[in-house]
Amino acid sequence: MSFLNVRANFRFLSVFCFVCAYLVPAIAADKLTAAEIRKLLIGTYHVSVADSVTAIAVFTPGGGVSVVTNKGEKDTGRWSFSGNKVCVQFKHLLDHKSNCSSLVNDGGAIRGNGFTARR
């Protein structure tokens, strides 16, 4: 292999790696659609909230959700969609108001407005 071929291949690989490094975070941070969320949502998640609250949340296929926080709070509620946002409304927590958030899949973590959830 000649020096020119090595140099051309190196230049191609350098540009390719730069493009991949630029695109992967953008792809990983794309907002999930309602269909994508529906596939991911069902099951048990460990949730960390921005204000140091952690919880175990269980989402059921029928739209139910139950949660237990590190502060000993327990509650149940319902989840639904508003466009491509998932909404959760508990019987007691979060002032019994419907809270909606867009979600992104960030390398195995699901991130929303002020929280991160992992399986």
N, C-alpha and C positions, 0 to 999 in steps of 0.2 A: 504494500500500500504506500502510495507516495505521500510526501509531506502535505501537498495541497489537498488530497482526499481526507487526511486526518484533520487538517484545519477546517475544512468544510463540514465534516461530520461533527466536530467539536462545536462549531458555530451553530449548527442545527440543533444539537442537544442542549446547548445553552439557551437558545431561544425557546425551545420546547419546554424546558424546565421552568423558565420564567413564566411562560403562559400558563402552565399547569399550576404553579404556585399562586398565580393571580386568580385563576378561575375557581379552584377548589373551594376556597372560603366563600366565594360568592354563591356557588352552587349549594354548599352545605347550609348557608343561611337563608335560602329561599323560603318564603312563607309556604306552609303546607295548605293544600286544598282540603275541602271538607271530606272528599273521598279518601285522601291520604290520611287525614286525622282519624277517620272512622276505622281504618285498618290498624292504626297504631294505638288507639286509645284504650281498647278493652284490656283489662288486666290490672296489676298492682304496680304502683309507682311510689318511689321515695321522692318527696317533693321538698325543695328548699325554697323558702320565701325570703325576699330581700331583707326583711326585718328580723332575721334570725329564727324564724319559726320553721320547724321541720315537721313533716307529716307523712303518714302512709295513707295513700288514697287508692281505693279500689273502684274501677269503672266497670259496670256490667253492660252486656249487649243491649239490654232493654232500656237504657237511659238512666240507670241508677248510679249513684256514687255514694261511697261512705268514706269517712276520714277520721283518723286519730292523730292528734298533734302531739308534739313533745311537751306541751303544757298540760296534757291530760284531757284536752277537749275532744269530744266525740260528736259526730253529726252525720246525718244522711241528707241526701238531696237528689237533684236531677241534673243531667247534662243534656244539652241540645246544641243546635247550630244556628247561627245567624250569618248567612252567607258562608264565608270560609273561616269564620271565627267559631271557636267552641265556647259555649256559655255554661256556667255552673251556678246553680242556685241551691243553697243549703237551707235547712229548716231554721237554724239558729246562727251559724257562722256567717261572716261577711255581711252582717246586718240584714240577712234574709233577702238580699238584693241579687239579681242576676248579674254576674260578672262575666264579660266576654273578652276573649283574647285571640289574636292571631298566634299561630305557633310556627316555630321553625325547628327543623331537625338539625342539630348542631353536633355532628360526630357521635351520635348515640344518646345525646341529651336532648330532651325536648324543652325548648325555651319559649316562655310567653312573657306577658307584661309583669315583670317583677318576680318571676319564679323560674326554677329549673326543675325538671322531673327526669328521673332515671328509673329504669326497671330494676 
